[in-house]
Amino acid sequence: MGILRQVAEYLYIKKPDPSREKTQWMKYMHGINRISIFLFLFALIVIITRLVILPLFR
């Protein structure tokens, strides 16, 4: 469940744990992870749009 909780924190669904240590490198790592998750979700939306929705209108 730790992975799902971390993804929920990256997507701003759940608040981060206040007792966790906060270092500069952890902030960089979480920022990069957040960017990669958003890009992955964007790519999924584009793929679904191109493969499912656009053929319906042709």
Secondary structure, DSSP 4 states (H G I P E B T S, - for coil): -HHHHHHHHHTTSSPPPTTS---HHHHHHHHHHHHHHHHHHHHHHHHHIIIIIHHHT-
